[in-house]
Amino acid sequence: MKSLAAESTGEIVEKKSRFIATMIPVTSEEEARDFIAAMKKKYYDARHNCSAYTIGENYEITKSSDDGEPSGTAGRPMLDVLIHSDIHNLCVVVTRYFGGVLLGTGGLVRAYTDATKAALENAQVKEELTGITLLISTDYNGYGKINYYLESEKIPVISSDVTDKVTLTIFVKEEDADNVIKKITELTNASAIIDKGDAMVLEL
């Protein structure tokens, strides 16, 4: 699952109106509401502070606000950008300083969309994978075969310890664990000792 690593901003100017997008990672509606309130306080002199946020791996919670702009011209287009970005758990506020020229509904949709995209383009994105660890104990001969397999399948090695035997801790998706265990067992003629470890989240 992809998420923001830190706050990100972006800014565009459309027909003298200034649109400032500020985006942060959030894990709850309370965090999102607090951030929106903080942005409204910071940009108290702006005409509008429109907002959108998504929470959950499958976008279980989504909300948007036009904050006085014509219905459907700000919050919803911003939310669409967030959802289509495939980045989760984030909130964006786009602040508008009116430049004296009306943009029309199409112009507003485009401006709020582009401002949100600008913040995304500047964002540092991290990816998190949820899975479990496998603890593997093998001899040197088995290690060579296992290591080749792990590299070819791009399976992350969390730690390794070499003494008179080799002990590895690897990370796999939970649904892949049984297949990986089966493959390593075959490669080592069942000589490797494999135990399932703890659940963990791996940040890429």
N, C-alpha and C positions, 0 to 999 in steps of 0.2 A: 504494500500500500504506500503510495506517495503522499508526502505532506511537506509543508513549509519548514525550513530549518530556522528561519528567523523572519522578522518583519521585513516587508518589501514595499516600495513605493513606485509610483509612476505618474507622469503628468502629461497632459496634452492641452492644446489651446484650439478651440473651434469657434471661429467668428467672434473673437475677442473674449469669449467665455473661457475661464480657466477651470480645468477639471483635474483634481488631485486625488489619486487613488492610494489608499493606505491599506495594507493587507497583513494580517497576522495569523499564526496558527492558533486554533482554539480546540478545546476538548469537551466543552459544554455550552449550553445555551446561555448560562449565566456569564461565562467568560465573554461570549459574543456580545451580549447586551451591555456588559460593562465597557467593552471596547468601543461600541457604537456611541454610548453616552460620553465617553472620554473624547472621542473625535468631535462630537457636537459641541462640547465645551471648548476644545482647542480652537475649532473653526466656528466660533459663535457668530462671527460677522458674515459668514457665507450665506448665500441664498438657500442652498440645499445641501444636506448631508445624507445621500442615499446609501443604502446598505444591502448586503446579501451575505448569507453564510450557509455552509453545509457541515453537517456533523455525522460521522459514522462511515464505516467501510462501504456500505451500500447506500449512502446518502439518506439514512433513516430520518434525519431532521434537516429540513431546508426552510429558509425564510428570507423574504426580501421586502424592502420598503422603498417607495418612490419619494418619500419625504416631501410631498407637495408638488412634485413634478406630475404631469399628466399620467394617468393610470397606464401602467405597462411600458413606460418609456425609459425607466431607469433600473429599478430593483430587479425586475424579471430578466431583462437582458444581461445584467451583471451576474445573476445567479446562473443563467445558461452558460456563460463563459466559465464559471467555476466548475460546473458539472462536466462540461466537455473537456476540461483540462486534465481530467483523471487525477486531480490532486484533492485530497480529502482533509477534513477538519480545518477549515479556514474561514475567515471572515474578512470582508472588504467593505470599506466605506469610501465612496467617491464624493468628494466635496466640490461643489460648483460655485464659483464666483461669477456672477452674471456680468456679461460684457456689453449689455445694451442691445444686442441683436437677437431676435427670436430665431430659434433653430428649427422649429416644427417638430412633429413627432418623429419623423424619420431621422432628422439630424440629432435629436436627443438620444434615440436608441443607438445610433452609430457612435456618438461621443462617449456615452457611458460604457458601451462595449469596448471601445478602443482604450479608454482609460484603465479599465480593469485588465485588459490584455497587456498594457504597458507595465503594470505592476507585476503581472505573472512573468513577463519576459525578463524582469530584473530580479526575480526571486531565486533564492537558493533552495533547491528541492532535495529532500532526502527520501529514501525508500526503505520501508520496513517490511521484513518478512517474518511471519509467525510460524514457528515450527518447534522441533524438539532436538535435543542432542542425542547422538549415539556414541557410546564409549566402546572403543575397539582395542583389543589386546592381541598382538600377533608377533610372529618371529620376523626376522629380516627378509626372508624369502617372501612371506605373505605381504609384508609392507610394500615391497616393490610393485606387486600386482595391484594392491589396494590403492596405492598412490597414483598409479597410471589411470585407474578407473575413476578416482575422484577428480583428477585433472580433466579427463575427457568429458565428464559429466558436469564439470564446473560446480562441484559440491564443496562448500567452504569447510576448511579445517580450522577449528577454533583454537586447538592447542595440540602439541605433540610432545612426547617425553620418550627419550631413547636411553635405555639401560641395557640389560641383557635381553630385553624384548622391547617392542615398540608399542606405546600406548597413544592412541589418537582420540580426540574428541571432535566430532564433525557435526554439522548442522544440516538438517533435512526438513522439508515440509512433512507434517505429520502423516498426510495421506501417502507420501512416498516412502515412509520408513520401512515398511515390510518388504517392499521390492528391493530397496538398497541392502537390507539385511540378507535377503535371499541371494543377491548377486555377490556380495562379499563372501558369503558362506560357500558359494560355488567356486569362486576364484581361489579360495584358500583350502579347498577340500575339507571344509568344516573345522579347520584347525584354529581359526580366529574366534576369540570370545567376544561377543557383541551384546551390550546391554543398552536398553533405552534409558535415557537420562531425563532431565527436566525440560519443561516447556520454556521457550525463550523467544525473544524478539531480536532479530538481527538487523542492524541498521547498515544500509549500503551507502 
